[in-house]
């Protein structure tokens, strides 16, 4: 998945600067290589924030219940 995102990032700058015929060629190439849906790829290429965002590692939740030990 990360390699697909890197590939999409590489094509994004080229896609934004190109005309309609070049955009079609870029989309066809990406779809052929990855198998993604065309409209999905168009939305991803146009969305700059989504591609530039770096995913942060998730924080672990605090334990809701404390262990109860019987003291004898």
C-alpha positions in Angstrom: 0.0 0.0 0.0 2.8 2.4 0.8 4.4 1.8 -2.6 1.1 2.7 -4.3 1.0 5.9 -2.3 4.6 6.7 -3.3 3.7 6.0 -7.0 0.6 8.3 -6.7 2.7 11.1 -5.1 5.2 10.9 -8.0 2.4 11.2 -10.6 0.5 13.9 -8.7 2.7 16.9 -9.7 2.9 15.7 -13.3 -1.0 15.2 -13.3 -1.7 18.7 -12.0 0.5 20.5 -14.6 -0.7 18.5 -17.6 -3.5 19.0 -20.1 -6.5 16.7 -20.7 -4.8 14.3 -23.0 -1.8 13.8 -20.7 -4.1 13.4 -17.7 -5.9 10.6 -19.5 -2.6 8.8 -20.3 -1.4 9.2 -16.7 -4.7 7.8 -15.4 -4.7 4.9 -17.8 -1.1 4.0 -16.8 -1.8 4.1 -13.1 -5.1 2.1 -13.4 -3.3 -0.6 -15.5 -0.5 -0.9 -12.9 -2.6 -0.9 -9.7 -6.1 -1.9 -10.7 -7.8 1.0 -8.8 -11.1 2.5 -9.9 -10.7 5.5 -12.2 -12.8 8.0 -10.2 -11.0 7.0 -7.0 -7.7 7.8 -8.6 -8.9 11.1 -9.9 -10.0 12.2 -6.5 -6.7 11.1 -4.9 -4.6 12.9 -7.5 -6.6 16.2 -7.0 -6.5 16.0 -3.2 -3.2 17.5 -2.1 -3.9 17.3 1.6 -4.6 13.6 1.6 -1.3 12.7 -0.2 0.8 15.1 1.8 -0.5 14.0 5.2 1.8 11.7 7.1 0.0 9.1 9.1 0.8 9.3 12.8 1.1 6.1 14.9 -2.0 5.5 16.9 -1.9 5.9 20.6 -2.8 3.0 22.8 -5.9 3.4 24.9 -5.6 3.5 28.6 -6.8 0.4 30.4 -10.4 0.8 31.3 -10.4 -1.8 34.1 -7.7 -2.4 36.6 -6.7 -5.8 37.6 -8.1 -6.9 40.9 -5.9 -9.1 43.0 -7.2 -10.8 46.1 -5.0 -10.2 49.0 -5.0 -13.0 51.6 
